[in-house]
Amino acid sequence: MSDQSPGVAGSPDAPSADPAASETPPAAEAAASEEPEAAAEYTPRQVIDDDLGGMSLEDAYAQTMVEVEDGQLVTGSIVKVDRDEVLLDIGYKSEGVIPARELSIRNGIDPHEVVNLGDEVEALVLQKEDKEGRLVLSKKRAQYERAWGTIEEIKEQEGVVSGPVIEVVKGGLILDIGLRGFLPASLVELRRVRDLQPYVGQSLEAKIIELDKNRNNVVLSRRAWLEETQREQREDFLTNLKPGEVRKGVVSSVVNFGAFVDLGGMDGLIHVSELSWKHVDHPGSVVTVGDEIDVQVLEVDLDRERISLSLKATQQDPWQEFASNHQVGELVYGRVTKLVPFGSFVQVGDGIEGLVHISEMSTHHVDLPEQVVTPGEELWVKIIDLDLQRRRISLSIKQAAEGGIVAAEYQEHFGEHAYDDEGNYIGGTGEGQEAWEEYYAELNEDGTPAAETPAPEAAAAPAEEIDEVPAEEAVEADEVPAEEAVEADEVPAEEV
């Protein structure tokens, strides 16, 4: 029996094994490597029948959703932005819809300019469920709700609000003060502004003068704020402004009743009656916006902070000028402007009209002014009365036909040789002379208008027939009835 024991693989004394017999097959290696995992035990998670703590599944669903009511303020995240609407996730069963018009107080704005995806937004529930089953929200109304509380507090404390001008509307501006605040054009500055477009985009401060939450109506006044901040400066200006002094100014606005003039810090009013010595139909015919003019201060009202001005006071009074250059008895050339039952008005100077009473129209009896003159006709008249205080001039066509001293401004039309040493007209040529000739051409030798020349049959009548005029007719021809004389001489002062 041999002493050699069977060899153990891997021992130094073991004989070398057959290579084929010693290599382990790949499949066996794989099985050997997976053997520990396959041997590990899997313990499945225990399933519990009821893990809601006694709460029903319906209640669990309800607890995860937000309850909303109309008019409620909610907060959510923007999940979608379209051209005409925005979707807001507020944790409700469906996303809320914010129409584009309910995004901002600005009109016609692109939603992408207001919100972005992921923005946290506060909104007001307008409708819990519309006809399409959608939740309708408004970001703009939520902004209103928040702003109203602040606005009311500022109004109560007589404070100031500020915001950018976002729109020009009829009659004024719209400011974004958390809601739409209306600033009337007349309250934008201390004086009225005609062009409001340059204010768009500017941030303005203003006082709240009217508040109506039910109508979402807020009226602002920037002028009130300016007056308050510039009160001391205005008081100094008014104190130094004295009635009677003449100041330079610029016409800032023209209205139906006059014109406002910027005196350099404050506006004064020129009433339409103080614009010109002539009659003014509309202030725009005398001044325009931007005109630089000299005005006289008539009155300064410190309590109401109002200044009354006059433009005509800085100009020469045409009546005073006429009275200085003319006297009773002079002949002046004029134009008939209007006929009235008691006579006619004749313009004899720039803005100067005088009355030719019907009794002063002709040497013969006149029933109606149109029997002698027509509107627009130019003729010579004599000044028979000049009342500067009452601004009235009485004229006579009848006495002008008798001749007299021609006013100085008309003498140049005749030349010096046409007058004697005393200034009486003795002949000449020129425009004035032609006017005289035209006038006299219309008169007969006895001074009656040529239109009243007797008919040929009457002119050829025997002298005895003409002379034998009944006495009563002669009286009618020569003696004007007393009542007519009274009517002719007593003209109501207001009509003159």
C-alpha positions as CSV (number, residue, x, y, z in Angstrom):
1,M,0.0,0.0,0.0
2,S,1.4,3.2,-1.0
3,D,2.1,6.0,1.7
4,Q,1.1,8.7,-0.7
5,S,-2.3,10.1,0.0
6,P,-4.4,11.5,-2.6
7,G,-3.4,15.1,-3.5
8,V,-5.5,18.1,-2.6
9,A,-6.0,20.6,-5.3
10,G,-3.9,23.7,-4.7
11,S,-1.5,22.0,-2.4
12,P,2.2,22.1,-3.3
13,D,2.5,18.4,-3.3
14,A,-0.5,17.8,-5.5
15,P,0.2,16.5,-8.9
16,S,-0.6,18.9,-11.7
17,A,-4.2,18.6,-12.9
18,D,-5.5,18.3,-16.4
19,P,-6.1,21.7,-17.8
20,A,-9.4,20.6,-19.3
21,A,-10.6,19.1,-16.1
22,S,-9.5,22.1,-13.9
23,E,-11.3,25.0,-15.9
24,T,-14.8,26.0,-14.6
25,P,-17.5,26.4,-17.3
26,P,-18.8,30.1,-17.8
27,A,-22.4,29.1,-17.0
28,A,-21.3,27.6,-13.8
29,E,-19.5,30.9,-12.9
30,A,-22.6,32.9,-13.5
31,A,-24.7,30.6,-11.4
32,A,-22.1,30.8,-8.7
33,S,-22.1,34.7,-8.7
34,E,-25.9,35.0,-8.5
35,E,-26.2,32.4,-5.9
36,P,-26.1,34.9,-2.9
37,E,-28.8,37.2,-4.3
38,A,-31.1,34.4,-5.2
39,A,-30.7,33.2,-1.7
40,A,-31.8,36.7,-0.2
41,E,-35.4,36.9,0.9
42,Y,-37.9,39.7,-0.5
43,T,-40.3,41.2,2.0
44,P,-43.2,42.9,0.2
45,R,-44.6,46.3,1.6
46,Q,-47.5,45.7,3.8
47,V,-50.8,46.9,2.3
48,I,-53.1,48.8,4.7
49,D,-56.8,48.7,3.9
50,D,-57.5,52.3,5.2
51,D,-54.7,54.9,5.5
52,L,-57.0,58.0,5.4
53,G,-57.5,58.0,9.1
54,G,-61.2,57.4,8.9
55,M,-61.7,60.1,6.2
56,S,-63.8,59.2,3.2
57,L,-62.2,59.3,-0.2
58,E,-64.7,62.1,-1.3
59,D,-63.7,64.2,1.7
60,A,-60.0,63.6,0.9
61,Y,-60.5,64.9,-2.6
62,A,-62.5,67.9,-1.3
63,Q,-59.7,68.8,1.2
64,T,-57.2,69.1,-1.6
65,M,-59.3,71.7,-3.6
66,V,-59.8,75.4,-2.8
67,E,-63.4,76.6,-2.2
68,V,-64.2,79.9,-4.0
69,E,-67.1,82.2,-4.1
70,D,-67.9,85.2,-6.3
71,G,-66.1,88.3,-5.2
72,Q,-63.4,86.4,-3.3
73,L,-59.8,87.3,-3.6
74,V,-57.6,84.3,-4.5
75,T,-53.9,83.8,-5.2
76,G,-52.4,81.4,-7.8
77,S,-49.6,80.7,-10.3
78,I,-49.7,81.6,-14.0
79,V,-49.6,78.3,-16.0
80,K,-50.5,79.6,-19.4
81,V,-50.4,82.9,-21.3
82,D,-52.4,83.3,-24.5
83,R,-53.1,86.4,-26.7
84,D,-56.6,86.8,-25.3
85,E,-56.5,85.1,-21.9
86,V,-54.3,83.8,-19.0
87,L,-54.8,80.6,-17.0
88,L,-54.2,80.8,-13.3
89,D,-53.8,77.7,-11.0
90,I,-55.3,78.5,-7.6
91,G,-55.7,74.9,-6.5
92,Y,-59.3,74.7,-7.7
93,K,-60.7,71.7,-9.6
94,S,-59.8,73.5,-12.8
95,E,-57.6,76.5,-13.7
96,G,-59.1,79.9,-13.5
97,V,-59.4,82.0,-16.7
98,I,-58.4,85.7,-16.7
99,P,-59.6,87.4,-19.9
100,A,-57.1,89.9,-21.4
101,R,-59.4,92.8,-20.6
102,E,-59.3,91.8,-16.9
103,L,-55.5,91.7,-16.7
104,S,-54.7,95.4,-16.4
105,I,-56.3,98.8,-16.0
106,R,-54.7,99.8,-19.3
107,N,-56.8,99.2,-22.4
108,G,-55.8,97.0,-25.3
109,I,-52.6,95.6,-23.8
110,D,-50.8,92.3,-24.7
111,P,-51.1,89.8,-21.8
112,H,-47.4,88.9,-22.3
113,E,-46.6,92.5,-21.2
114,V,-48.4,92.0,-17.9
115,V,-47.6,88.5,-16.7
116,N,-45.2,85.7,-17.2
117,L,-45.4,81.9,-16.6
118,G,-44.9,81.1,-13.0
119,D,-45.8,84.5,-11.7
120,E,-47.8,84.6,-8.4
121,V,-50.9,86.7,-9.1
122,E,-53.8,87.8,-7.0
123,A,-57.2,87.8,-8.6
124,L,-60.8,88.4,-7.9
125,V,-63.4,85.7,-8.6
126,L,-65.9,87.2,-11.1
127,Q,-67.8,84.1,-11.9
128,K,-67.5,80.7,-10.2
129,E,-68.8,78.9,-13.2
130,D,-69.7,80.5,-16.5
131,K,-71.8,78.9,-19.2
132,E,-68.8,76.9,-20.3
133,G,-68.1,75.7,-16.8
134,R,-65.0,77.9,-16.4
135,L,-63.9,79.8,-13.3
136,V,-63.6,83.4,-14.4
137,L,-61.1,85.7,-12.6
138,S,-59.9,89.3,-12.8
139,K,-56.5,90.6,-11.9
140,K,-57.6,94.1,-12.5
141,R,-60.5,93.9,-10.1
142,A,-58.3,92.5,-7.4
143,Q,-55.9,95.4,-7.9
144,Y,-58.9,97.8,-7.6
145,E,-59.9,96.2,-4.3
146,R,-56.5,96.6,-2.8
147,A,-56.1,100.1,-4.2
148,W,-59.4,101.4,-3.0
149,G,-58.5,101.0,0.6
150,T,-55.3,103.0,0.1
151,I,-57.0,105.7,-2.0
152,E,-59.8,106.2,0.5
153,E,-57.2,106.6,3.3
154,I,-55.2,109.1,1.2
155,K,-58.3,111.1,0.5
156,E,-59.3,111.2,4.1
157,Q,-55.9,112.5,5.1
158,E,-55.9,115.0,2.1
159,G,-52.7,113.4,0.8
160,V,-51.3,113.1,-2.7
161,V,-51.3,110.2,-5.1
162,S,-48.8,109.7,-8.0
163,G,-48.7,107.5,-11.0
164,P,-47.8,107.5,-14.7
165,V,-50.1,108.9,-17.4
166,I,-51.3,105.9,-19.4
167,E,-53.8,107.4,-21.7
168,V,-55.2,110.6,-23.2
169,V,-59.0,110.6,-23.3
170,K,-61.7,113.1,-24.1
171,G,-61.4,115.9,-21.6
172,G,-58.2,114.9,-19.8
173,L,-55.7,112.2,-18.8
174,I,-55.9,108.7,-17.2
175,L,-53.3,108.0,-14.4
176,D,-52.4,104.6,-13.1
177,I,-52.7,104.9,-9.4
178,G,-53.6,101.3,-8.8
179,L,-56.8,102.0,-10.6
180,R,-57.8,104.5,-13.3
181,G,-57.7,108.0,-12.0
182,F,-59.1,110.7,-14.2
183,L,-57.3,114.1,-14.4
184,P,-59.3,116.7,-16.2
185,A,-57.5,118.9,-18.8
186,S,-58.4,122.0,-16.9
187,L,-56.7,120.7,-13.7
188,V,-53.4,119.5,-15.2
189,E,-51.6,122.8,-14.8
190,L,-52.3,126.1,-13.2
191,R,-53.6,127.2,-16.6
192,R,-55.4,125.1,-19.1
193,V,-53.3,122.9,-21.4
194,R,-54.3,122.5,-25.0
195,D,-52.0,119.6,-26.0
196,L,-52.1,116.7,-23.5
197,Q,-50.2,114.1,-25.6
198,P,-46.7,115.1,-24.2
199,Y,-47.8,114.0,-20.7
200,V,-48.2,110.3,-21.7
201,G,-45.6,108.3,-19.8
202,Q,-44.8,111.1,-17.3
203,S,-45.4,110.4,-13.6
204,L,-47.6,113.1,-12.1
205,E,-48.6,113.9,-8.5
206,A,-52.2,115.0,-7.8
207,K,-54.8,115.5,-5.1
208,I,-58.0,113.5,-4.9
209,I,-61.0,115.7,-5.3
210,E,-63.7,113.2,-6.0
211,L,-64.2,109.5,-5.1
212,D,-67.1,107.2,-6.0
213,K,-66.3,103.5,-5.4
214,N,-69.7,102.3,-6.7
215,R,-68.9,103.8,-10.1
216,N,-65.1,103.2,-9.9
217,N,-64.7,106.9,-10.3
218,V,-61.7,108.8,-9.1
219,V,-61.2,112.5,-10.1
220,L,-57.8,114.0,-9.6
221,S,-56.4,117.6,-9.6
222,R,-52.8,118.3,-10.2
223,R,-53.5,122.0,-10.2
224,A,-54.7,121.7,-6.6
225,W,-51.3,120.1,-5.7
226,L,-49.4,122.8,-7.6
227,E,-51.4,125.6,-5.9
228,E,-50.7,124.0,-2.5
229,T,-46.9,123.6,-3.1
230,Q,-46.6,127.1,-4.7
231,R,-48.9,128.9,-2.3
232,E,-46.2,131.0,-0.8
233,Q,-44.8,131.9,-4.2
234,R,-48.3,132.9,-5.4
235,E,-49.0,135.0,-2.4
236,D,-45.8,137.0,-3.0
237,F,-46.7,137.4,-6.7
238,L,-50.2,138.7,-5.9
239,T,-49.0,141.0,-3.1
240,N,-46.5,142.7,-5.5
241,L,-49.1,143.0,-8.3
242,K,-50.8,146.5,-8.1
243,P,-53.9,147.6,-10.0
244,G,-53.1,150.1,-12.7
245,E,-49.7,148.8,-13.6
246,V,-48.9,147.4,-17.0
247,R,-47.4,143.9,-17.4
248,K,-46.2,141.8,-20.3
249,G,-47.9,138.4,-20.7
250,V,-48.5,135.5,-23.1
251,V,-52.0,134.4,-24.0
252,S,-52.4,130.9,-22.6
253,S,-56.0,130.1,-23.6
254,V,-58.9,131.7,-25.4
255,V,-62.5,131.0,-24.2
256,N,-65.9,132.4,-25.1
257,F,-65.9,134.9,-22.3
258,G,-62.4,136.2,-22.7
259,A,-58.7,135.2,-22.7
260,F,-56.3,134.0,-20.0
261,V,-52.8,135.6,-19.9
262,D,-49.8,134.0,-18.2
263,L,-48.1,136.8,-16.3
264,G,-45.2,134.6,-15.3
265,G,-46.4,132.3,-12.6
266,M,-50.1,133.1,-12.6
267,D,-52.9,133.6,-15.1
268,G,-55.1,136.6,-15.3
269,L,-58.3,137.0,-17.2
270,I,-59.1,139.6,-19.8
271,H,-62.9,139.7,-20.0
272,V,-64.3,140.0,-23.5
273,S,-65.5,143.5,-22.7
274,E,-61.8,144.5,-21.9
275,L,-60.3,143.1,-25.1
276,S,-61.0,146.1,-27.4
277,W,-62.7,149.4,-27.7
278,K,-64.7,148.0,-30.6
279,H,-67.5,145.4,-30.3
280,V,-66.0,141.9,-30.1
281,D,-68.0,138.9,-31.4
282,H,-65.5,136.3,-30.1
283,P,-62.2,136.8,-28.3
284,G,-60.4,134.7,-30.9
285,S,-60.8,137.6,-33.4
286,V,-58.6,139.8,-31.2
287,V,-56.0,137.5,-29.7
288,T,-54.7,134.0,-30.2
289,V,-52.8,131.5,-28.0
290,G,-49.1,132.4,-27.8
291,D,-49.5,136.1,-28.5
292,E,-47.3,138.3,-26.3
293,I,-49.2,141.4,-25.2
294,D,-49.2,144.2,-22.8
295,V,-52.1,144.3,-20.3
296,Q,-53.1,146.6,-17.5
297,V,-54.0,145.1,-14.1
298,L,-57.5,146.1,-13.2
299,E,-58.1,144.2,-10.0
300,V,-56.3,141.7,-7.7
301,D,-58.5,139.4,-5.6
302,L,-56.1,138.0,-2.9
303,D,-58.8,135.9,-1.3
304,R,-59.9,134.1,-4.5
305,E,-56.4,134.5,-6.1
306,R,-57.8,136.0,-9.2
307,I,-56.4,138.7,-11.5
308,S,-58.5,140.9,-13.8
309,L,-56.7,142.4,-16.8
310,S,-57.5,144.8,-19.6
311,L,-56.0,144.9,-23.1
312,K,-57.9,147.9,-24.3
313,A,-56.7,150.0,-21.4
314,T,-53.2,149.8,-22.9
315,Q,-54.6,151.2,-26.2
316,Q,-55.7,154.7,-27.0
317,D,-59.4,155.2,-26.6
318,P,-60.7,155.9,-30.1
319,W,-63.5,158.1,-28.7
320,Q,-61.0,160.2,-26.8
321,E,-58.9,160.4,-29.9
322,F,-61.9,161.4,-32.0
323,A,-63.0,164.0,-29.5
324,S,-59.5,165.5,-29.4
325,N,-59.2,165.9,-33.2
326,H,-62.8,167.0,-33.9
327,Q,-65.2,169.6,-32.8
328,V,-68.9,170.5,-33.2
329,G,-69.6,172.0,-36.6
330,E,-67.0,170.1,-38.6
331,L,-67.8,168.1,-41.6
332,V,-66.6,164.4,-41.7
333,Y,-67.0,161.7,-44.2
334,G,-68.7,158.5,-43.1
335,R,-70.5,155.3,-44.1
336,V,-74.1,154.3,-43.3
337,T,-74.0,151.2,-41.1
338,K,-77.5,150.7,-39.9
339,L,-81.0,152.1,-40.4
340,V,-83.4,152.4,-37.5
341,P,-87.0,153.9,-37.3
342,F,-85.6,157.1,-35.8
343,G,-82.7,157.6,-38.2
344,S,-79.4,156.0,-39.3
345,F,-76.1,155.3,-37.8
346,V,-73.0,156.4,-39.6
347,Q,-69.4,155.3,-39.0
348,V,-67.1,158.3,-38.9
349,G,-64.0,156.7,-37.4
350,D,-62.5,153.4,-36.4
351,G,-65.1,151.9,-34.1
352,I,-66.9,155.3,-33.9
353,E,-70.5,155.6,-34.9
354,G,-72.8,158.6,-34.7
355,L,-76.5,159.0,-35.1
356,V,-78.2,161.0,-37.9
357,H,-81.6,161.6,-36.5
358,I,-84.5,161.4,-39.0
359,S,-85.1,165.1,-38.5
360,E,-81.5,165.8,-39.7
361,M,-81.6,163.8,-42.8
362,S,-83.1,166.3,-45.2
363,T,-84.6,169.8,-45.4
364,H,-88.0,168.2,-46.3
365,H,-90.1,165.9,-44.2
366,V,-88.8,162.3,-44.1
367,D,-91.1,159.4,-43.0
368,L,-88.5,156.6,-43.2
369,P,-84.7,156.8,-43.2
370,E,-84.5,154.5,-46.3
371,Q,-86.1,157.4,-48.3
372,V,-82.8,159.2,-48.0
373,V,-79.9,156.8,-47.3
374,T,-79.1,153.1,-47.7
375,P,-76.7,150.8,-45.7
376,G,-73.2,151.0,-47.0
377,E,-73.7,154.4,-48.6
378,E,-70.8,156.9,-48.0
379,L,-71.6,160.6,-47.5
380,W,-70.7,163.7,-45.7
381,V,-72.2,164.6,-42.3
382,K,-71.8,167.5,-39.9
383,I,-71.0,167.0,-36.2
384,I,-73.8,168.8,-34.3
385,D,-73.1,167.3,-30.9
386,L,-70.2,165.4,-29.3
387,D,-70.7,163.8,-25.8
388,L,-67.5,162.0,-24.9
389,Q,-68.7,161.0,-21.5
390,R,-71.8,159.2,-22.9
391,R,-69.8,158.2,-26.1
392,R,-72.4,159.6,-28.4
393,I,-72.2,161.7,-31.5
394,S,-75.1,163.5,-33.2
395,L,-74.7,164.0,-36.9
396,S,-76.6,165.9,-39.6
397,I,-76.9,165.2,-43.4
398,K,-79.1,168.2,-43.8
399,Q,-76.6,170.7,-42.3
400,A,-73.7,169.1,-44.1
401,A,-75.4,170.1,-47.4
402,E,-75.1,173.7,-46.2
403,G,-71.3,173.4,-46.1
404,G,-68.9,174.2,-43.3
405,I,-65.4,173.5,-42.1
406,V,-64.0,170.1,-43.2
407,A,-62.2,168.0,-40.6
408,A,-58.4,168.2,-40.8
409,E,-57.9,164.6,-41.9
410,Y,-60.1,165.2,-45.0
411,Q,-58.6,168.5,-46.1
412,E,-55.6,166.8,-47.7
413,H,-57.9,165.2,-50.2
414,F,-58.8,168.7,-51.4
415,G,-55.6,170.6,-51.1
416,E,-55.0,173.9,-49.2
417,H,-56.2,176.0,-52.2
418,A,-59.7,174.6,-51.7
419,Y,-60.2,176.5,-48.4
420,D,-60.2,180.1,-47.3
421,D,-58.3,181.4,-44.4
422,E,-61.0,180.3,-42.0
423,G,-60.9,176.7,-43.3
424,N,-64.2,176.9,-45.2
425,Y,-64.4,174.9,-48.4
426,I,-64.3,177.0,-51.5
427,G,-63.6,174.4,-54.2
428,G,-61.0,171.9,-55.4
429,T,-60.5,168.4,-56.7
430,G,-59.8,165.0,-55.3
431,E,-61.6,162.1,-53.7
432,G,-63.4,164.3,-51.2
433,Q,-64.5,166.7,-53.9
434,E,-65.9,163.8,-56.0
435,A,-67.8,162.7,-53.0
436,W,-69.3,166.2,-52.6
437,E,-70.2,166.3,-56.3
438,E,-71.9,162.9,-56.1
439,Y,-73.8,164.1,-53.1
440,Y,-74.9,167.3,-54.7
441,A,-75.8,165.6,-57.9
442,E,-78.6,163.8,-56.0
443,L,-80.1,167.1,-54.9
444,N,-82.3,169.6,-56.6
445,E,-81.6,173.4,-56.4
446,D,-83.9,173.6,-53.4
447,G,-81.9,170.9,-51.6
448,T,-84.5,168.2,-52.1
449,P,-83.4,164.7,-53.4
450,A,-83.5,164.5,-57.2
451,A,-85.7,161.4,-56.9
452,E,-88.5,163.7,-55.7
453,T,-88.4,166.0,-58.8
454,P,-91.9,166.7,-59.9
455,A,-93.2,164.8,-62.9
456,P,-93.1,166.6,-66.3
457,E,-96.8,167.1,-66.2
458,A,-96.6,168.8,-62.9
459,A,-93.6,170.9,-64.0
460,A,-95.5,172.1,-67.1
461,A,-98.6,173.0,-65.1
462,P,-99.7,176.7,-65.2
463,A,-98.2,178.8,-62.5
464,E,-101.5,179.6,-61.1
465,E,-102.3,175.9,-60.6
466,I,-99.0,175.4,-58.7
467,D,-99.5,178.5,-56.6
468,E,-103.1,177.7,-55.7
469,V,-102.2,175.0,-53.2
470,P,-105.0,174.6,-50.6
471,A,-104.0,176.1,-47.3
472,E,-104.5,172.8,-45.4
473,E,-102.0,171.1,-47.7
474,A,-99.5,173.8,-47.3
475,V,-99.7,173.3,-43.6
476,E,-99.1,169.6,-44.0
477,A,-96.1,170.3,-46.2
478,D,-94.4,172.9,-44.0
479,E,-95.6,172.1,-40.5
480,V,-94.7,168.7,-39.2
481,P,-97.4,167.6,-36.7
482,A,-96.4,168.1,-33.1
483,E,-96.5,164.4,-32.3
484,E,-94.1,163.6,-35.1
485,A,-91.8,166.4,-33.9
486,V,-91.8,164.8,-30.5
487,E,-90.9,161.4,-31.9
488,A,-88.2,162.9,-34.0
489,D,-86.5,164.9,-31.2
490,E,-87.1,162.6,-28.2
491,V,-85.1,159.5,-29.0
492,P,-84.6,156.9,-26.2
493,A,-81.1,157.2,-24.8
494,E,-80.5,153.5,-25.1
495,E,-81.3,153.5,-28.9
496,V,-78.9,156.4,-29.4
